[in-house]
Amino acid sequence: MRELASELEQLEQMGLRRRLRLISGPQGPRVLLDGKPVLLLCSNNYLGLADHPRVREAAADAATRWGVSASSSRLVCGSMTIHRRLEEQLAAFKGTESCVLFGSGYLANIGTIGALVGPGDVVFSDELNHASIVDGCRLSRATVVRYRHCDMAHLEWCMRAHPGARNTLIVTDSVFSMDADVAPLAEIVELADAYGARVMVDEAHATGAIGPGGRGAVAEAGLEDEIDVLVGTLGKALGSYGAFVCAQETTVQYLINRARSLIFSTAPAPPAVAGALAALELLQSRPHRVERLRKAARTLRGGLQREGFHVPETDMHIVPLLVGDEHAAMSLCQAAIEQGVFVQAIRPPSVPAGTTRLRMTVMASHTASELREAARVIGTLARQQGLQPAMMGSIEVERGFEREPREEREERAVAGEIVLSARGDRGGYGSGRPPAPATAPTHLPEPHGASAEQDTEAFDVQALWSALGADSDQPATQQALSDSSDAPFDHERDGGLREAA
Ligand SMILES: Cc1ncc(COP(=O)(O)O)c(C=O)c1O
């Protein structure tokens, strides 16, 4: 039997024990945290709609008209007119043919991935994808290949190393919630085209927050017609609870028949659905809210820069500050709360070992002076605790998220390191059919954090690699041939819960 108390004690010693903190009142820019007034800088209520009077009223009204629960799964008797209304609105908003609601983003990801791939199939997953994607991949029992974060040369290499799979899927977050960067969606689509894979994009942190009118990163990239499956949540910018999948009608019908987390779970509650409908209406009728969010993000980033933090000048609403050490991050977090600023320290296994960070998120409803003051507080406390803001670079900067310029990729193609395709009007990677033999790119950076170590122990990489006829001593190969779905599920190894909620 596991010694639960001693495991908790161990977590405490390592600075990794988590506790629930209690918020009183709605999720607004200012809340009571365990009874103390604080500025809330870690909520996903990006547009300030969770506490908007119209959204609250809509939810209350729905409870009166439709009751509190759908009381059944969608396929039994839980499909209500209000579900259909929201699905139609979301499909129109995202520019897709159809949409289906799920109970939550977690359920949407595990159900959708499990429906789209299974044993004998291959799923290519960004190593920093959300835990719900990680879990969906493992539960699907497909072969899971984790490619290096946003590294398209590596993704292509992985795809070349897995020729001949009946059914393949590339799955990625669009905005990465812990790192505040955006997946190179156009390149992913090019690779998918070239190698005949489906693409699934999780827009949990992009929906309502980025792109034209808050329609997300896919819309920003003009790829609405290219992405096969688009997931979004209602629990972040849309101020409610639940999730949705937008896709072609056939795909949606397929999910209704095959996604276990939809089939075997109670349909979303009417008040949550009505709240999301009201939020979506507000977002569409007053898109300036998205602009306000961007402005708030720029204000916080500007304030942090003035304090000496090395944060990029973008308008991304998530701002991670790398601390590294868990105890230092927790002590900074606690000191900030005492000074009235609630930011969260995000620790392993939510993020790779050694990358503990403060993750700050802004809301459209924060004022500029609140954000400037918060930056000042964080800067002062960091210095008081012996941390140097200049060394607490944003993870965005640490990783150097400059994408490789197209010309350089073309040069590498000429040098034979990667294959570019002339296929389709997007041009780009891939030759339309997987070339052989697979050769590990030599330029890849050393793998970082937990996921690198995880992959090496996953299964007999050497055997598989030699079966492919390639050099088994290449360290980069181990990362690509990541894990077998038969390996026991392990949160630590599999990236764990990348975000609690
Ligand atoms: C990228 C991503 N996908 C999915 C989810 C899960 O969504 P939900 O909270 O609706 O279960 C989250 C939650 O934080 C997320 O960040």
The ligand as a MOL file (V3000), in Angstrom:
LIG
                    3D

  0  0  0     0  0            999 V3000
M  V30 BEGIN CTAB
M  V30 COUNTS 16 16 0 0 0
M  V30 BEGIN ATOM
M  V30 1 C -4.7470 23.8800 -23.6240 0
M  V30 2 C -5.8160 23.3760 -22.7240 0
M  V30 3 N -6.6580 22.4420 -23.1820 0
M  V30 4 C -7.6390 21.9400 -22.4100 0
M  V30 5 C -7.8220 22.3730 -21.1240 0
M  V30 6 C -8.8890 21.7760 -20.2730 0
M  V30 7 O -10.0050 22.5870 -20.3350 0
M  V30 8 P -11.1040 22.5020 -19.1780 0
M  V30 9 O -10.5950 23.3320 -18.0690 0
M  V30 10 O -12.3340 23.0540 -19.8420 0
M  V30 11 O -11.2370 21.0610 -18.8250 0
M  V30 12 C -6.9870 23.3590 -20.6130 0
M  V30 13 C -7.2050 23.8420 -19.2200 0
M  V30 14 O -6.5080 24.5460 -18.6540 0
M  V30 15 C -5.9550 23.8730 -21.4270 0
M  V30 16 O -5.1090 24.7890 -20.9630 0
M  V30 END ATOM
M  V30 BEGIN BOND
M  V30 1 1 1 2
M  V30 2 1 2 3
M  V30 3 2 2 15
M  V30 4 2 3 4
M  V30 5 1 4 5
M  V30 6 1 5 6
M  V30 7 2 5 12
M  V30 8 1 6 7
M  V30 9 1 7 8
M  V30 10 2 8 9
M  V30 11 1 8 10
M  V30 12 1 8 11
M  V30 13 1 12 13
M  V30 14 1 12 15
M  V30 15 2 13 14
M  V30 16 1 15 16
M  V30 END BOND
M  V30 END CTAB
M  END
